[in-house]
Amino acid sequence: MTSQEFDTALRKGNIPAICFLYGEEQFLVERSVNNLLDKSLDKSLKDFNFNLFYGNESKGVDIVDAAQTLPMFSDRRVVLVKRAEQLKADALETMLPYIKNPSTTTCLILTGTKTDQRKKFFIELKKHGELVEYKRFYDNKLAGFIQSEAVIHGKPIDNAAAEMLAVLIGNNLQELSSQIEKLAVYVGSKQRITVDDVRTIASSSKAFTAFELARYIGLRDISNAIRSLDALFLNGDDAPMIIGALSSHFRKLWRVRELLDKKMPQSDIGRELSINSFFMGDIVKQAQNFSRDELKLIFEELYKSDVSSKTGGISYVLIHGLLIGICNGQW
């Protein structure tokens, strides 16, 4: 069962007798666990009907005993085992008979980061329960996650605003969820979250300042680029992080420049590179400021600066010189 199928089943009230939720995206694992607890337990009776174990410090017999205990004043008991991938072989062996014949009045939840599906324990668990992986989101899926989160908070978000938030925060679902919650509160009675709302909320963040810095350099706007660079160093950012952000931005400009030189329409470039139409005009304007030969030289300078910053170069002076060189067209 996929994570989407599992969450859909859960929303419909289908509570599994046994499930193992695992994967790189622990934010989603924890969310599913909390949803399971909400649907399975009466909060006023949780003290009577909930047991928590940790795989690295628990015996199989204790987990089984808890799972076989009848719930008190309720229809269901929940037994949660965290770090279940750290259960020892003898614990898994002890639990195996229960996995084959689980109690109908207990929901046994195991969570972890990985599984070894060659083991008999997991082979049987797949037959009698649900084994669900929560994979890390690809970058091109982040905007969809953001839009879904915004709807949950009752404040749909514009496509361009979702794209901007994805660029600024990156692949950190917990932070994205937190930012969307802040935005939902910030917009108040407004019906939707817009790009301007994202700019306002994110304006004090390091990620937004790095985003601004790359954009100003792309526009060859020296004064604003220096202002953004100063803000980043005042915030304590280091040179490798800043150079990484610039490299990513100029890599995108290079791809746009290549496609422009091939006479590809802007709308097709946007689809090819997954750039939202809201940002397309600005990106094209920046790309047109540079020839491919210039971009090649800029990447050579970025590489040299990255090496120097990691071998004791004076970081601010280094990037300041890089900024001036790009904006003045020295390469």
N, C-alpha and C positions, 0 to 999 in steps of 0.2 A: 504494500500500500504506500502510495506517495504521501508526502506531508500535506499536500493540498487535499487529497482524498480523506486523510485522517481528520483534518480540521473540519472539513465539510460534514463528515459523519458525526463528529463531536457536536457541531452546531445543531444537528438534528436530534441530539440526545442519545446517540449510540455510545454507550460506555463499555469499553473492552474489559474482559476479565483479566487480561495480561497485556502489557505493551512495553516495548523497549524503544525509547525515544533517544536518538543520538545524532551526532554530526558536528561539523565545524561551527554551525550557526547556533551557539548556545542561547542566544537571546530568544530565538524562536522555540527552542526546546523548553526553556523556562516558561514561556508564554503558554505553550500547550499544557504543561504541567499545571499551571495556575487555572487554566480553563477546565481541566479535568477535575481539579479539587473543587472548584466552584459548582460544577454540575453533579459531583458525586457525594458531597458532604453537606450536611446541615451544620452551618457554622456554630450554632449554639451547642452542638453535640460533638464538635471536632475533638475535644479532649478525650472522648470515649472511643472514637472510631478512626483515629489516625495514628499511624506509626511511621517514624522516619528512621532509616538506616543509611549507613555509608559503606560502600563496598570494600574499602580498604581496612575496615575495622569491624566487620560484622560476620557472624557465622550463618551458614545456610539454614541451620535448624531454627535459629531465632526468627529469621525472616518467614520461614514456612509456618512456624507456630503462630505468628502474628496474622498471617494470611488466612489461616484456618480458624481463627477466632471469630465467632459470630458477632455481628454488629449489635450495639446496645441502643435500643429505642430508635432504630433507623433501619433502612433497607440495605445499606451498604457500608462496608468498611474500606478504607484506602490505606495501602501500604506503599510507601515511596522509598526506593533504594537509589540514592545518588552515588555517582562514581562507580556505577555497576560494572564497568569494564575491569575494575580492580578486584572483583570477587575472586577468591582463590578457587583452584580446581576442585577441591573437596566441597566447597560451598555450592558450586554449580552442580556437582554430582548429587548432593543432598537435595537440592531444589528441583531436580529433574522430574521426579514422580509428580510433584505438585504441578509443574508446567504442563504435564500431559493430562492432568485432571484437575483444573483449577476450581476453586470455590466460586459458586455463582453469586455469593453475597459479598465478594471482595474484588476491588480493582487494584491489581498489583502493577505498579508503575516502576520501571527501571530506567534510569537515564545515564548517559555517558557521552564520550566524544567519539568512540569507535567500537566496532565489534569484530569478532573473528567468526565469520559465518560458516567456517569449516567445522566448528565445534558442535557436538551433538546437542548441547544445550540450546544453541541458537537455531539449529535445524528444527528441533521440536517446538521452539517458541514461535517460529514462523507458521507452523501447522496449527497451533492452538491459540495464538494471539496475534499481535500486530508488531512488526518490526519496521520502524519508521525513521528514515534519515532526513535530517534538516541540513541541506547543503548550503554553502556560502553563496550568496547572490552574486551573479555576474553584474558588472557595472551597468550594462544596458537594461537590467531589470530593476534597478534602484528606483527609477521614476515611478514605475508601476507600484512598487511597495509604498512609496511616499503617498501616492494618490489613494491607495487603499486605507492607509493610516489616517489620512485627512478625513475621509468619509466616515470612518469610525468615530472621529471627534465631531462629526456634524458640520464640518467646514471643508467642502471640496476645494481642491487646489488647482490653479491653472497649470497647464502642461509646462509652460516655460518656467513657472515658479518651481515646479517639481524638479525640472532639469537643473535649475540653478542650485537648489538645495543639495541635489545629488553630487554636483561638482564640488560644492563647498565642503560638505561633510564626508563624502566618500563612503566606503563600504563598512560603515559602523551602524548597524541597525538600531542599537540601543540609543546612540546619540541622535540618529535621525528621528526616532520615535519621540525622544525628549524635545527636540526642536519643533516638531509638528505640534506637540502639546502646547508649547509656548506660543506658537503662531495662532492656534485655535483660540487661546485666551486673548492674545493681543488684538485680533481682528474684531473681537466683541460682537456687535450686532451685524457686522458685514456678512454677506452670504458666502463669499469665496475668499480664498487666500491668493494674493497676487504676487508678482515679482517684486513690487515695491515693498510689500510686507516682509518678504524674505530678506530683501536688502536691509531694511530697518532692523530686523531682529539679529541678522548676522553681521551687521556693520562693525561690531566691536570684536568679532572673532578673528583669530590669526588666519584661519582658512580664507575668510573673505578678503583680508588685506593682501594675502598672497595672490588671490584671484585678481584683485585690482592691480597689483604690481605687474603681473604678466600682461594684463590688458593695456595698461598705460605704456609699457615698453613696446607692445605690438603697434600701438598708435603713434609711437615715437614722441610721446608727451613727457619730456624730461622732468619738468617741475613736479607733476603729480606722481611720476614714478619714484622720484627721490623721496617725496613725502611718504609714500607707501613703504619704501625700503626702510626709512627711519623708524616708522611705526613697528615694523616687524622686528627690528633689532631691539627696540625699547621693550617689546613684549618677550624678548628672550629667545627668539627663533635662531636656529643655527644655519650656517651657510649651506651645508648639504641639502637641508630641507628646501630652502629657497631655490637653489639651483635645480633641484628635482622638479619643483613646480614650474619653473621656467622652461625646462627641457620638455616637459609634457605639453605645455602650451605651444611651444614653437614646433613640436612634432606635428601637432594638429594643423598649424599654419602651413607647414611644408606640404602636408597632404592636400590641403585646400588649394595651395598655389599650383601643385602638379595638375589637379583636375581643372583649374581655371585655364591653365596653359593648353589643356586638351579641349577647350571650348565647351566643357560640360556645363549645362544650366545650373544656376544656384540651387534650384529645388532638388535636382538630381544629386548634387554634391551633399546637400543636407541628408538625403536618404542614405546615400552611400556611407557617410561618416557618422550617421546617427546624431546630427546636430539639429536641435530644435529650431524651427523657422524664426522664432523670436530673436535668437542670437545670430542667425545666419548673416544678416547684413553687416553686423559689427565684425564678425570673424572674417568675412570676405574683405572688408575695408582694411583690416590689419594685414591679411595675406598679400594684398595688392601693394603694400608698402615695401615688400621684399621680393627680390628675384630668387630663383632657386639657388643660384650661385652664392648670393648673400646668405641665404639660410644655411647652406652647407658650411660656410665660414663661421657663422654664429654657433653652429653645433660644435665645431672644433674648439671655439673659445669656451663654450659651456663645459666641454670635457676637460680642458686645461684648468678651468676654474675649479671644477669639482675635485680634481686631483690635488690642486694646491690647497684647497680648503681642508682637505683630509690629512695634509702633511705639514700643517703648521702655518699656512698662509694667513695673512691678516684678513679676516673674513669680510668686514665691512668695506675696507678699501678695495678688496678684490671684486666684490659684487658691484660696488659703486662704479668702478672702472668699466666693468662689463656693461652695466646699464648705459653709461655715457657713450661707450663705443657703439652699441646697437642703435641707440636713439640718434646718434650723429652720423650713422651710416659709414663707420670706419671700416667695416668688414663686408 
